[in-house]
């Protein structure tokens, strides 16, 4: 590929990744913040808001890594997300390292939940993980775990919708199995 065409392609990929990252950096709805604060953070809405932010960002990055049409999308999204998080005005300069560490722990745990299949449905396991990070009190009811799972499933669905909006949907012929398609 000629140098100018390669530069344009990289620039377009970065523009798409930035548009996708914008969607996963949105703050959670106040109703979700209030709910999580009420069931898991002893009323601490700031903690609840951060747990939901971390969850949306982590699940968005994981969706880009596993569900994007192009294998390079996940790494481009990760670079753009890291740059944006470095300049996040919601994080005090002296807390950047702590915020990075907290995000990475959550990313690792959510990745583990998504990659393992035994036991409870994935949504419930993601909900349990969200509640655990938020400080889930002992004896929290099944309805609260289910609600947390719904929130997490919603974040994954939103991330996949944003991927389709920004990058396009897969278009496969109806009469050919995906495994029979020639590789690039």
C-alpha positions, 0 to 999 in steps of 0.5 A, spaced: 500 500 500 502 506 498 505 511 504 499 516 503 494 511 502 496 507 508 497 514 512 489 515 510 487 508 512 491 509 519 487 515 520 480 513 518 481 507 523 483 512 529 477 516 527 473 510 528 476 508 534 475 515 537 468 515 535 467 508 539 471 510 545 466 516 546 460 511 546 464 507 552 466 513 556 459 516 557 457 516 564 452 511 567 445 514 568 443 517 575 438 511 576 443 506 575 448 510 580 443 511 585 441 504 585 448 501 586 449 506 591 443 504 595 445 496 594 452 496 595 456 502 596 453 504 603 450 510 599 456 512 596 454 515 589 461 517 587 464 510 588 458 507 585 459 512 579 466 510 578 464 502 579 459 503 573 464 507 569 469 502 570 464 497 568 462 500 561 469 502 559 472 495 561 466 491 557 467 496 551 474 494 550 473 487 551 467 487 546 472 491 541 477 486 542 472 480 541 467 482 537 470 487 532 470 485 524 477 487 524 483 484 529 486 490 529 480 494 532 481 492 539 488 494 539 487 501 536 481 502 541 485 500 547 490 505 545 485 511 544 482 509 550 488 509 554 490 516 551 483 519 553 483 516 560 490 519 561 487 526 560 480 524 564 478 531 567 474 526 572 481 524 575 485 528 579 492 528 577 495 525 583 490 519 582 491 517 575 496 511 577 490 509 582 485 509 577 489 506 572 490 500 577 483 500 579 481 499 571 486 494 570 484 490 575 476 490 573 478 489 566 482 483 568 476 480 572 471 482 567 475 478 561 475 472 566 468 472 567 467 473 559 472 467 558 469 462 562 463 458 561 461 454 567 456 455 573 451 461 572 449 465 566 455 470 564 450 476 565 449 474 573 457 472 574 458 479 571 453 482 575 456 479 581 463 481 579 460 489 579 457 488 586 463 485 589 467 491 586 462 495 589 463 492 596 457 487 596 454 486 603 453 479 605 446 476 603 444 481 597 438 478 594 438 474 587 433 480 585 439 485 586 444 480 583 440 480 577 439 487 576 446 488 576 447 483 571 442 486 567 446 493 567 452 489 565 448 486 559 446 492 557 453 495 557 455 489 553 449 490 548 451 498 547 458 496 546 456 491 540 451 496 537 456 502 537 461 497 534 456 496 528 454 503 528 462 505 527 465 499 524 459 496 520 455 490 521 458 483 518 455 481 511 455 474 510 452 470 504 446 466 506 448 460 502 455 459 505 458 457 511 462 462 515 468 457 515 467 456 508 469 463 506 476 464 504 481 468 508 484 474 507 
